[in-house]
Amino acid sequence: MSSDEFFKDAAFEEHHESHDSFWSVSGIPLVAPELGLLLLAKRHTLQPNELAVLDKQIKADDLVEKTVMMFNLDLSEWAGESLGEVMTSKHKAIDLIRPVLEKHGGIGLETMLWLFTDPVEAALATLEVRRAVEDANKVNTEQIQITGYGIHTGDVLFIQGTDIHWGDPVNTSSKLGQDLAEGSDILVMPGIKEVVEKDSRCSKLSFQKKMLSRSNVDFECYSIDDEIR
């Protein structure tokens, strides 16, 4: 879809009817998510002055401020099992986690990538997930190993109905939760900490500052704990 040659003869046009507006490409009406994807592809056909106008539209339509939470589910715990058994164990783990995250307004974009509107809800949801996993591991022989969680907030290019969810919050929460966190740590960036610690629902949480490094990039972050743990 990103080929210049493919789109060089495509005619993009915006239409206005009554109180509605929509785009078409070569006379074919588009709806989201098709429109968002094709507008991204159209970037490869434009001159710099036209590109600035299109980028402004894409940002207005699809760049949203969100909080991203990512975690790392360690499958090595089930290394001796067959592929089918590993997938069954994975689904059981996700079935435990998903309702908790959804209760707090989380939207699952990938198995281990969740989107929230409210950073406080993201933190509370993650704490509750960690407790649920720890409680399940106390009574089940089959253990769920989540090595860590990462939370960051900021602008995300998010086109609903597609696998496009790009931005620093995704990259940073992945680094925190999937690369740097150990021992089920919940790692958050300073901006998350500042918002969470001001919320009355989080008055009993504690934060520990950490300086971590990955791929020659330093991260100043905080681990979150609650009194229950």
C-alpha positions as CSV (number, residue, x, y, z in Angstrom):
1,M,0.0,0.0,0.0
2,S,2.9,2.3,0.5
3,S,4.2,2.1,-3.0
4,D,4.3,5.5,-4.8
5,E,3.7,3.7,-8.1
6,F,0.5,2.1,-6.8
7,F,-1.0,5.5,-5.7
8,K,0.4,7.8,-8.4
9,D,-2.9,7.8,-10.3
10,A,-5.2,7.6,-7.4
11,A,-7.5,10.6,-7.0
12,F,-8.3,11.5,-3.4
13,E,-11.3,13.8,-2.9
14,E,-13.1,15.1,0.1
15,H,-16.9,15.3,-0.2
16,H,-19.4,17.4,1.9
17,E,-23.1,16.3,2.1
18,S,-25.5,17.9,4.5
19,H,-23.7,17.8,7.9
20,D,-21.5,14.9,6.9
21,S,-18.1,14.7,5.1
22,F,-16.2,11.8,3.7
23,W,-13.3,10.9,1.4
24,S,-13.2,8.9,-1.7
25,V,-10.3,7.4,-3.7
26,S,-10.8,7.2,-7.5
27,G,-14.5,7.6,-6.9
28,I,-14.8,4.8,-4.2
29,P,-16.2,6.1,-0.9
30,L,-14.0,5.3,2.1
31,V,-14.9,4.7,5.8
32,A,-12.6,4.3,8.8
33,P,-10.4,2.4,9.1
34,E,-9.8,2.3,5.3
35,L,-9.6,6.1,5.2
36,G,-7.0,6.3,7.9
37,L,-4.8,3.7,6.2
38,L,-5.1,5.2,2.8
39,L,-4.4,8.7,4.0
40,L,-1.2,7.3,5.5
41,A,-0.4,5.7,2.2
42,K,-1.1,8.9,0.3
43,R,1.8,10.6,2.2
44,H,4.1,8.8,-0.3
45,T,2.6,10.6,-3.3
46,L,2.8,14.3,-2.1
47,Q,5.0,17.2,-2.4
48,P,6.4,18.7,0.9
49,N,3.9,21.5,1.0
50,E,1.0,19.1,0.4
51,L,2.5,16.7,2.9
52,A,2.3,19.3,5.7
53,V,-1.5,19.7,5.1
54,L,-2.1,16.0,5.1
55,D,-0.1,15.4,8.2
56,K,-2.1,18.1,10.0
57,Q,-5.3,16.2,9.0
58,I,-4.0,12.8,10.1
59,K,-2.9,14.3,13.5
60,A,-6.3,15.9,14.0
61,D,-8.2,12.7,13.1
62,D,-6.0,9.9,14.6
63,L,-3.4,11.3,17.0
64,V,-4.8,10.9,20.5
65,E,-3.5,11.2,24.0
66,K,-3.6,7.7,25.6
67,T,-1.9,5.8,28.4
68,V,-0.3,2.5,27.3
69,M,0.3,-0.5,29.6
70,M,2.4,-3.4,28.4
71,F,3.5,-6.5,30.2
72,N,5.7,-9.5,29.6
73,L,4.1,-13.0,30.0
74,D,7.0,-15.4,30.3
75,L,6.2,-18.6,28.4
76,S,9.3,-20.4,29.6
77,E,7.4,-21.6,32.6
78,W,5.6,-24.0,30.2
79,A,8.6,-25.0,28.2
80,G,8.1,-28.7,28.7
81,E,4.5,-28.6,27.4
82,S,3.3,-29.1,23.8
83,L,2.5,-26.1,21.7
84,G,-1.2,-26.8,22.2
85,E,-0.8,-27.0,26.0
86,V,1.3,-23.8,26.0
87,M,-1.5,-21.9,24.1
88,T,-4.1,-23.3,26.5
89,S,-2.1,-22.1,29.5
90,K,-1.6,-18.7,27.8
91,H,-5.3,-18.3,27.1
92,K,-6.1,-19.2,30.8
93,A,-3.7,-16.5,31.9
94,I,-5.2,-13.9,29.6
95,D,-8.7,-14.9,30.7
96,L,-7.7,-14.0,34.2
97,I,-6.1,-10.7,33.3
98,R,-8.6,-9.4,30.6
99,P,-11.7,-8.8,32.8
100,V,-9.6,-6.8,35.3
101,L,-8.1,-4.5,32.7
102,E,-11.5,-4.1,30.9
103,K,-13.2,-3.2,34.3
104,H,-10.8,-0.2,34.5
105,G,-11.6,0.9,30.9
106,G,-8.7,-0.9,29.2
107,I,-8.8,-1.7,25.5
108,G,-6.7,-4.7,24.4
109,L,-4.9,-3.9,21.2
110,E,-2.6,-6.9,21.5
111,T,-2.4,-9.7,24.0
112,M,0.2,-7.7,26.1
113,L,-0.6,-4.2,25.0
114,W,-3.5,-2.2,26.6
115,L,-4.7,1.3,26.0
116,F,-6.3,3.5,28.7
117,T,-7.8,7.0,28.7
118,D,-7.0,7.6,32.3
119,P,-3.4,7.0,33.6
120,V,-4.7,6.5,37.2
121,E,-7.1,3.7,36.0
122,A,-4.1,2.2,34.1
123,A,-2.1,2.1,37.3
124,L,-4.9,0.7,39.4
125,A,-5.8,-1.9,36.8
126,T,-2.1,-3.1,36.7
127,L,-1.9,-3.3,40.4
128,E,-5.1,-5.4,40.5
129,V,-3.8,-7.6,37.8
130,R,-0.6,-8.3,39.6
131,R,-2.5,-9.2,42.8
132,A,-4.8,-11.5,40.8
133,V,-1.9,-13.3,39.3
134,E,-0.1,-13.6,42.7
135,D,-3.3,-15.0,44.2
136,A,-3.9,-17.5,41.4
137,N,-0.3,-18.7,41.7
138,K,-0.8,-19.4,45.4
139,V,-3.5,-22.0,44.7
140,N,-2.6,-23.3,41.3
141,T,0.3,-25.7,40.5
142,E,0.4,-24.1,37.0
143,Q,2.1,-20.8,37.5
144,I,1.6,-17.6,35.6
145,Q,4.9,-15.7,35.2
146,I,4.6,-12.0,34.4
147,T,8.0,-10.6,34.7
148,G,7.0,-7.0,34.6
149,Y,4.6,-4.2,33.6
150,G,5.3,-0.8,32.0
151,I,3.1,2.3,31.8
152,H,3.6,5.5,29.9
153,T,1.3,8.2,28.5
154,G,1.4,10.6,25.6
155,D,0.3,10.9,21.9
156,V,-0.4,7.8,20.0
157,L,-1.3,7.5,16.3
158,F,-4.3,5.2,16.7
159,I,-6.5,4.1,13.9
160,Q,-9.4,2.0,15.2
161,G,-10.0,-1.3,13.5
162,T,-6.3,-1.6,12.4
163,D,-3.1,-2.6,14.0
164,I,-1.8,0.9,13.8
165,H,-1.0,2.2,17.3
166,W,2.3,4.0,17.1
167,G,4.1,6.4,19.3
168,D,6.5,7.0,22.2
169,P,4.1,5.6,24.8
170,V,4.0,2.2,23.0
171,N,7.8,2.1,22.6
172,T,8.5,3.3,26.2
173,S,6.0,1.1,28.0
174,S,7.4,-1.9,26.0
175,K,10.9,-1.1,27.2
176,L,9.8,-0.7,30.8
177,G,7.5,-3.7,31.0
178,Q,9.1,-6.2,28.6
179,D,12.8,-5.4,28.8
180,L,13.6,-3.7,32.1
181,A,11.1,-4.8,34.7
182,E,11.9,-7.8,36.9
183,G,10.1,-9.7,39.6
184,S,6.7,-8.4,38.5
185,D,7.7,-4.8,38.9
186,I,5.3,-2.1,37.7
187,L,7.5,0.6,36.1
188,V,6.0,4.0,35.2
189,M,7.5,7.2,33.8
190,P,7.7,10.3,36.0
191,G,4.6,11.8,34.3
192,I,2.5,8.8,35.4
193,K,3.8,9.0,38.9
194,E,2.9,12.7,39.2
195,V,-0.7,12.1,38.2
196,V,-1.2,8.9,40.2
197,E,0.2,10.2,43.5
198,K,-2.2,13.2,43.4
199,D,-5.3,10.9,43.2
200,S,-7.0,10.1,46.4
201,R,-7.6,6.5,45.3
202,C,-3.8,6.0,45.3
203,S,-2.9,7.5,48.7
204,K,-1.5,4.2,50.0
205,L,0.8,3.6,47.0
206,S,4.5,4.0,47.3
207,F,7.0,4.8,44.6
208,Q,10.7,3.9,44.3
209,K,12.8,5.9,41.9
210,K,15.0,3.8,39.5
211,M,17.6,4.6,36.9
212,L,17.6,1.9,34.3
213,S,19.4,1.5,30.9
214,R,18.6,-0.3,27.7
215,S,20.2,-0.1,24.3
216,N,22.3,2.9,25.5
217,V,19.1,4.7,26.5
218,D,18.7,5.7,30.2
219,F,15.3,5.7,31.8
220,E,14.3,7.6,34.9
221,C,11.3,5.7,36.1
222,Y,9.5,4.6,39.3
223,S,8.2,1.2,40.5
224,I,4.8,1.2,42.1
225,D,3.8,-0.9,45.2
226,D,0.7,-1.0,47.3
227,E,0.3,-1.9,51.0
228,I,-1.4,-5.2,50.1
229,R,1.8,-6.5,48.6
